[in-house]
Amino acid sequence: MGSQLYENIKASLNDAIRNSPRTVHQPAAVARHRCHMTQEEFARALGVSTATVQAWDQGRRKPGALAWKGVVALVRERVRD
């Protein structure tokens, strides 16, 4: 189930990257933009610091497995297809 979740997240983020109106290179940044949230809002919703979200956006760090679960849940909640 873990690898299937990873593949679903990867496919969703790749789709978001292709359809993103902005040039965003980091998957976490793409997810945040799809949610139409600022870094501060995204951090608060995920229970992480703004500095952590900034590091994700800049590609200096990547979200861990638990953080990705939160990102996926947030995208599902905020983005209605």
C-alpha atoms as an extended CHARMM CRD file, in Angstrom:
* protein
*
        81  EXT
         1         1  MET       CA              0.0000000000        0.0000000000        0.0000000000  PROA      1               0.0000000000
         2         2  GLY       CA              2.9040000000        2.3740000000        0.7360000000  PROA      2               0.0000000000
         3         3  SER       CA              4.3450000000        2.0730000000       -2.7590000000  PROA      3               0.0000000000
         4         4  GLN       CA              0.8960000000        2.5420000000       -4.3030000000  PROA      4               0.0000000000
         5         5  LEU       CA              0.3870000000        5.7130000000       -2.2470000000  PROA      5               0.0000000000
         6         6  TYR       CA              3.7990000000        6.9540000000       -3.3870000000  PROA      6               0.0000000000
         7         7  GLU       CA              2.9510000000        6.2560000000       -7.0360000000  PROA      7               0.0000000000
         8         8  ASN       CA             -0.4030000000        8.0550000000       -6.6750000000  PROA      8               0.0000000000
         9         9  ILE       CA              1.2840000000       11.0740000000       -5.1080000000  PROA      9               0.0000000000
        10        10  LYS       CA              3.9920000000       11.0780000000       -7.7650000000  PROA      10              0.0000000000
        11        11  ALA       CA              1.4420000000       10.8880000000      -10.5960000000  PROA      11              0.0000000000
        12        12  SER       CA             -0.6810000000       13.6290000000       -9.0520000000  PROA      12              0.0000000000
        13        13  LEU       CA              2.2820000000       15.9440000000       -8.5610000000  PROA      13              0.0000000000
        14        14  ASN       CA              3.6180000000       15.2970000000      -12.0560000000  PROA      14              0.0000000000
        15        15  ASP       CA              0.1710000000       16.1760000000      -13.3950000000  PROA      15              0.0000000000
        16        16  ALA       CA              0.1670000000       19.3310000000      -11.2760000000  PROA      16              0.0000000000
        17        17  ILE       CA              3.5890000000       20.3060000000      -12.5930000000  PROA      17              0.0000000000
        18        18  ARG       CA              2.4180000000       19.9030000000      -16.1970000000  PROA      18              0.0000000000
        19        19  ASN       CA             -0.7390000000       21.9400000000      -15.5410000000  PROA      19              0.0000000000
        20        20  SER       CA              0.7470000000       24.5740000000      -13.2480000000  PROA      20              0.0000000000
        21        21  PRO       CA              0.3950000000       28.1400000000      -14.5720000000  PROA      21              0.0000000000
        22        22  ARG       CA              3.6750000000       29.0700000000      -12.8570000000  PROA      22              0.0000000000
        23        23  THR       CA              7.1060000000       27.6310000000      -13.2560000000  PROA      23              0.0000000000
        24        24  VAL       CA              7.4930000000       25.6730000000      -10.0510000000  PROA      24              0.0000000000
        25        25  HSD       CA             10.0450000000       22.9080000000       -9.8320000000  PROA      25              0.0000000000
        26        26  GLN       CA              9.5350000000       21.3380000000       -6.4180000000  PROA      26              0.0000000000
        27        27  PRO       CA              6.6170000000       18.9150000000       -5.8990000000  PROA      27              0.0000000000
        28        28  ALA       CA              5.7540000000       20.3280000000       -2.4560000000  PROA      28              0.0000000000
        29        29  ALA       CA              5.6140000000       23.8290000000       -3.9530000000  PROA      29              0.0000000000
        30        30  VAL       CA              3.3340000000       22.5600000000       -6.7170000000  PROA      30              0.0000000000
        31        31  ALA       CA              1.0220000000       21.0270000000       -4.1230000000  PROA      31              0.0000000000
        32        32  ARG       CA              0.9880000000       24.3000000000       -2.1520000000  PROA      32              0.0000000000
        33        33  HSD       CA              0.1820000000       26.3260000000       -5.2560000000  PROA      33              0.0000000000
        34        34  ARG       CA             -2.6100000000       23.9230000000       -6.1810000000  PROA      34              0.0000000000
        35        35  CYS       CA             -4.0970000000       24.5750000000       -2.7460000000  PROA      35              0.0000000000
        36        36  HSD       CA             -3.8240000000       28.3450000000       -3.3420000000  PROA      36              0.0000000000
        37        37  MET       CA             -2.0630000000       28.7340000000       -0.0080000000  PROA      37              0.0000000000
        38        38  THR       CA              0.7960000000       30.9080000000        1.1770000000  PROA      38              0.0000000000
        39        39  GLN       CA              3.8150000000       29.2980000000        2.7630000000  PROA      39              0.0000000000
        40        40  GLU       CA              2.5360000000       30.3830000000        6.1680000000  PROA      40              0.0000000000
        41        41  GLU       CA             -0.9370000000       28.9070000000        5.5910000000  PROA      41              0.0000000000
        42        42  PHE       CA              0.5060000000       25.6700000000        4.2360000000  PROA      42              0.0000000000
        43        43  ALA       CA              2.8850000000       25.3450000000        7.1880000000  PROA      43              0.0000000000
        44        44  ARG       CA              0.1140000000       25.9760000000        9.7080000000  PROA      44              0.0000000000
        45        45  ALA       CA             -2.1850000000       23.4380000000        8.0400000000  PROA      45              0.0000000000
        46        46  LEU       CA              0.5430000000       20.7800000000        8.1020000000  PROA      46              0.0000000000
        47        47  GLY       CA              1.8660000000       21.5970000000       11.5680000000  PROA      47              0.0000000000
        48        48  VAL       CA              5.3630000000       22.4710000000       10.3670000000  PROA      48              0.0000000000
        49        49  SER       CA              7.3470000000       25.6820000000       10.4240000000  PROA      49              0.0000000000
        50        50  THR       CA              7.2920000000       28.2390000000        7.6450000000  PROA      50              0.0000000000
        51        51  ALA       CA             11.0530000000       27.7110000000        7.3240000000  PROA      51              0.0000000000
        52        52  THR       CA             10.4020000000       24.0320000000        6.5700000000  PROA      52              0.0000000000
        53        53  VAL       CA              7.9440000000       24.9100000000        3.8030000000  PROA      53              0.0000000000
        54        54  GLN       CA             10.4170000000       27.4420000000        2.4010000000  PROA      54              0.0000000000
        55        55  ALA       CA             13.0960000000       24.7300000000        2.3330000000  PROA      55              0.0000000000
        56        56  TRP       CA             10.6910000000       22.3960000000        0.4850000000  PROA      56              0.0000000000
        57        57  ASP       CA              9.8100000000       25.1320000000       -2.0070000000  PROA      57              0.0000000000
        58        58  GLN       CA             13.4860000000       25.8680000000       -2.6790000000  PROA      58              0.0000000000
        59        59  GLY       CA             14.4420000000       22.2130000000       -2.9820000000  PROA      59              0.0000000000
        60        60  ARG       CA             16.8220000000       22.3120000000       -0.0250000000  PROA      60              0.0000000000
        61        61  ARG       CA             14.7700000000       19.6590000000        1.7860000000  PROA      61              0.0000000000
        62        62  LYS       CA             12.0650000000       17.1700000000        0.8800000000  PROA      62              0.0000000000
        63        63  PRO       CA              9.0300000000       16.2600000000        2.9640000000  PROA      63              0.0000000000
        64        64  GLY       CA              9.2760000000       12.9330000000        4.7780000000  PROA      64              0.0000000000
        65        65  ALA       CA              6.6840000000       10.1810000000        4.4100000000  PROA      65              0.0000000000
        66        66  LEU       CA              4.4780000000       11.4780000000        7.2150000000  PROA      66              0.0000000000
        67        67  ALA       CA              4.5890000000       15.0340000000        5.8690000000  PROA      67              0.0000000000
        68        68  TRP       CA              3.6630000000       13.7520000000        2.3850000000  PROA      68              0.0000000000
        69        69  LYS       CA              0.5810000000       12.0550000000        3.8390000000  PROA      69              0.0000000000
        70        70  GLY       CA             -0.4320000000       15.4470000000        5.2120000000  PROA      70              0.0000000000
        71        71  VAL       CA              0.2800000000       17.1560000000        1.8850000000  PROA      71              0.0000000000
        72        72  VAL       CA             -1.8150000000       14.6050000000       -0.0050000000  PROA      72              0.0000000000
        73        73  ALA       CA             -4.6950000000       14.9170000000        2.4560000000  PROA      73              0.0000000000
        74        74  LEU       CA             -4.5500000000       18.7140000000        2.2360000000  PROA      74              0.0000000000
        75        75  VAL       CA             -4.5320000000       18.6900000000       -1.5710000000  PROA      75              0.0000000000
        76        76  ARG       CA             -7.5070000000       16.3030000000       -1.6100000000  PROA      76              0.0000000000
        77        77  GLU       CA             -9.3720000000       18.5330000000        0.8190000000  PROA      77              0.0000000000
        78        78  ARG       CA             -8.6000000000       21.8220000000       -0.9210000000  PROA      78              0.0000000000
        79        79  VAL       CA             -8.5860000000       20.8610000000       -4.5940000000  PROA      79              0.0000000000
        80        80  ARG       CA            -11.8550000000       19.6000000000       -5.9350000000  PROA      80              0.0000000000
        81        81  ASP       CA            -11.5780000000       18.0980000000       -9.4250000000  PROA      81              0.0000000000
